[in-house]
């Protein structure tokens, strides 16, 4: 079980999370049950069945374990704003304890490979002075960091690594996702990341115009995860 975070918003966390689910089923022996969870999401659309978030739906599409939507994304908010602001406007508690109470722990434990995808970057506020890393600490999850490859990514990646360490958690691996097709000195920046990051690079995803998880999964090597299952 892993927590997927990113260097910032729009770095490709959901693309990588969906790709990780596909890669786990394809690459890891004995991995038949994959599950992706999006505990908190804002920017949802209102449907006849309730609020729906495209990130959560993408995880559902690429996981083998079928759960009702509310079990995949238990806290959904319509405005495309910071989740703690949306929650405060709605009068909803999104403290770490509240999120924990809504997670389907039985389904998560039963999966061979389970991912929880965060929102925004690592230090996501949950309101009242609480932050998303507290949830990760409570679950004792290793972290997979998605690095959005663009100008500034070196600083963002190193700061994220320092923050995750400072919170007493481990980075199981990182994924370079080329969000800027025209990024200058891409290879040089990638090499610098390989030198400064303490965990293995699980893959380098090229710029994908259609953000296809199947194509992204082909770029990943999950054999580099020390404890790939459970």
C-alpha positions in Angstrom: 0.0 0.0 0.0 1.4 3.4 -1.0 0.5 7.1 -0.9 1.0 9.0 -4.1 1.9 12.7 -3.8 3.4 15.2 -6.2 5.7 18.1 -6.3 2.8 20.4 -7.0 -0.7 20.6 -8.5 -1.1 19.4 -12.0 2.2 17.4 -11.9 0.4 14.3 -13.2 -0.4 12.4 -9.9 -3.6 10.8 -11.3 -2.0 9.8 -14.6 0.9 8.2 -12.7 -1.4 6.6 -10.1 -3.5 5.0 -12.9 -0.3 3.9 -14.6 1.0 2.4 -11.4 -2.2 0.3 -11.0 -1.8 -1.0 -14.6 1.9 -1.7 -14.2 1.3 -3.6 -10.9 -1.2 -5.9 -12.6 1.2 -6.4 -15.5 4.6 -6.6 -13.8 4.1 -8.0 -10.3 3.7 -11.7 -9.9 0.6 -12.7 -8.0 -0.9 -9.2 -8.3 -4.5 -9.6 -9.3 -6.3 -7.2 -7.0 -5.4 -3.5 -7.6 -7.2 -0.6 -5.9 -6.9 3.2 -6.2 -8.4 5.5 -3.6 -8.8 9.3 -3.8 -9.8 10.2 -0.2 -10.4 13.9 -0.8 -11.2 15.6 -4.1 -12.5 19.1 -5.1 -13.4 20.2 -8.6 -16.2 17.5 -8.9 -19.1 17.7 -11.3 -22.7 17.2 -10.2 -24.3 14.1 -11.9 -27.6 12.3 -11.4 -25.7 9.9 -9.1 -24.0 12.7 -7.1 -20.7 14.4 -7.3 -18.1 12.8 -9.4 -14.4 13.6 -9.7 -12.5 12.7 -13.0 -9.3 11.7 -11.0 -11.3 9.2 -8.9 -13.1 7.9 -12.0 -9.7 7.3 -13.8 -8.4 5.3 -10.8 -11.6 3.2 -10.9 -11.2 2.6 -14.6 -7.7 1.2 -14.2 -8.1 -0.8 -10.9 -9.3 -4.4 -10.9 -11.2 -4.1 -7.6 -14.6 -2.7 -8.1 -15.9 -0.4 -5.3 -18.9 1.9 -5.2 -17.8 5.5 -6.0 -18.3 6.8 -2.5 -15.8 4.2 -1.3 -13.1 5.4 -3.8 -13.7 9.1 -3.2 -15.5 9.5 0.1 -15.0 13.3 0.4 -16.0 15.1 -2.8 -16.5 18.8 -3.3 -17.9 20.6 -6.4 -15.8 23.9 -6.3 -12.4 23.6 -8.0 -10.7 25.2 -4.9 -8.5 24.0 -2.1 -10.3 21.1 -0.4 -10.1 22.6 3.1 -11.8 25.8 1.9 -14.5 23.8 0.0 -15.0 21.6 3.1 -15.3 24.6 5.4 -17.9 26.2 3.1 -19.9 22.9 3.1 -19.5 22.4 6.9 -17.7 19.1 6.3 -14.9 17.7 8.6 -11.9 16.5 6.6 -9.5 16.1 9.5 -7.2 13.0 9.3 -9.5 11.2 11.8 -12.6 11.9 9.6 -10.8 10.7 6.5 -9.7 7.5 8.3 -13.2 6.8 9.4 -14.4 6.9 5.8 -11.8 4.7 4.3 -12.8 1.1 3.3 -9.9 -0.5 5.2 -11.1 -4.0 4.5 -11.0 -3.5 0.7 -7.6 -1.7 1.0 -6.2 -4.6 3.1 -7.6 -7.2 0.7 -6.0 -5.6 -2.4 -2.6 -6.9 -3.6 -1.6 -3.4 -4.6 -3.4 -0.4 -3.2 -2.7 3.3 -3.8 -4.1 6.4 -2.0 -3.7 9.5 -4.2 -3.4 12.8 -2.4 -4.6 16.2 -3.6 -2.3 19.0 -4.5 1.2 18.7 -3.1 2.6 17.1 0.0 1.7 19.7 2.6 -2.0 19.8 1.8 -4.0 21.7 4.4 -7.0 20.0 5.9 -8.1 22.9 8.0 -7.8 23.7 11.7 -4.0 23.4 11.5 -4.1 19.9 10.2 -2.4 18.5 7.1 -2.6 15.5 4.8 0.7 14.0 5.9 -1.0 13.2 9.3 -3.2 10.7 7.4 -0.1 9.1 5.8 1.6 8.9 9.2 -1.5 7.2 10.7 -1.5 4.6 8.0 2.3 4.3 8.0 2.4 4.4 4.2 5.5 4.6 2.1 5.3 7.4 -0.4 5.6 7.5 -4.2 6.5 11.0 -5.4 5.5 12.3 -8.8 7.9 14.9 -10.1 6.3 17.2 -12.7 9.2 17.8 -15.1 9.2 21.5 -15.8 11.2 24.6 -14.8 11.6 24.6 -11.0 11.2 20.8 -10.6 14.6 20.3 -9.0 13.7 22.7 -6.1 10.2 21.3 -5.8 11.4 17.7 -5.7 14.2 18.3 -3.2 11.8 20.3 -0.9 9.2 17.5 -1.1 11.8 14.9 -0.3 13.0 16.9 2.7 9.4 17.5 4.0 8.5 13.8 3.6 11.6 12.8 5.6 10.9 15.4 8.2 7.5 13.8 8.7 9.2 10.5 9.5 8.1 8.8 6.3 9.9 7.1 3.5 9.9 7.6 -0.2 9.6 4.2 -1.9 10.3 5.7 -5.3 9.7 8.7 -7.6 8.4 9.1 -11.1 9.5 11.8 -13.6 6.5 13.0 -15.6 7.2 15.4 -18.4 4.4 17.9 -18.1 6.2 20.5 -20.2 6.9 19.2 -23.7 9.3 22.0 -24.3 11.3 21.9 -21.1 14.8 23.1 -21.6 17.7 20.8 -20.6 15.3 17.9 -19.8 18.0 15.2 -19.7 20.3 17.3 -17.6 17.5 18.0 -15.1 16.6 14.3 -15.0 20.2 13.4 -14.3 20.4 15.9 -11.5 17.3 14.3 -9.9 18.8 10.9 -10.1 21.8 12.3 -8.2 19.9 14.1 -5.5 16.9 11.8 -4.8 17.6 9.0 -2.3 15.0 6.6 -3.7 14.8 4.8 -7.1 13.3 6.3 -10.2 10.4 4.1 -11.1 10.1 5.5 -14.5 10.3 8.5 -16.9 7.0 9.3 -18.6 7.3 11.4 -21.8 4.9 14.2 -22.5 1.6 12.5 -23.4 -0.9 14.7 -25.2 -3.8 12.4 -24.3 -2.5 11.4 -20.8 -2.9 7.7 -21.5 -2.3 5.5 -18.4 -1.6 2.5 -20.6 1.3 4.3 -22.4 2.5 5.7 -19.1 2.5 2.2 -17.5 4.9 0.9 -20.2 7.4 3.5 -18.9 7.4 2.2 -15.3 9.5 -0.5 -13.6 7.9 -1.6 -10.4 10.5 -4.3 -9.7 12.4 -1.3 -8.1 9.9 -1.2 -5.3 11.4 -3.0 -2.3 8.0 -4.2 -1.0 5.7 -4.1 -4.0 2.8 -6.0 -2.7 0.5 -5.2 0.3 
